[in-house]
Amino acid sequence: MEGKRHTAFDLLEAVIIAVILAAGIRFFLFEPFVIPSASMEPTLIPGDRVMVNKLVYRLGTPKTGDIVVFRYPLDPRTIYIKRLVAVGGQTVEWKKGQLFVNGKKVREDYLPHNPGEGPDFGPVTVPPGTYFMMGDNRSNSQDSRVWGAVPRQNIVGKAQILFWPPQRMRVVR
C-alpha cells in the first residue's frame, strides 16, 4: 500500500509542476492568438493562429513595422492585433493610399501594391508613450485612425510565428 501511495504522490507532484510551468510560460513568455478579422490581410487572415512573444517588450521597446498584440484602448478586455506604424512624437498621415511618417513616405513592402485608399487621415502627432497602429488591410481596418494611439501599458506582445494552418507556417513580418 505504501508503494502505491508513493507513486500517486509522485504523479500528483509531476502534474502540479507541469501545470505551474505551462501557466508560467503562457503568462510571461508566449501565448497563442487567433486572428479574428480581415484587418491584417494579406499578412494574416481570419483563423490564422500566431504565437505571441510576451517577453520581447518586457526587455525592449516596440518598433515600427512590428505586428503587435494589445488591449483595445476603449475596452481593455478586448485584444487586437495590428502593425505599429509610428511611435510617440512622430507625425502620421494617410494620404491617397500612402502612409507618411514625419512627412516622409513609408515603404511598406509587406502590403499589396494597392492597399486601398480609404479616406485621408491626419496629419496627427502621436502622444508620448503611445503607439499608432494600423491594420495591413488599410481600407478595412478599425485602427488608431479611428480610436487613437495605444498606451504602452496596453501592449501584450509581438506576433512572431504563424503556426496554423500548417501550410502557412512562417515567421511573421
Secondary structure, DSSP 4 states (H G I P E B T S, - for coil): -HHHHHHHHHHHHHHHHHHHHHHHIIIIIEEEEE--SSTTTTTS-TT-EEEEESSHHHHS---TT-EEEEE-TT-TTSEEEEEEEEETT-EEEEETTEEEETTEEPP-TTS-S-----S-EEEEEPPTTEEEEE-SSGGG---HHHH-PEEGGGEEEEEEEEEESGGG-EE--
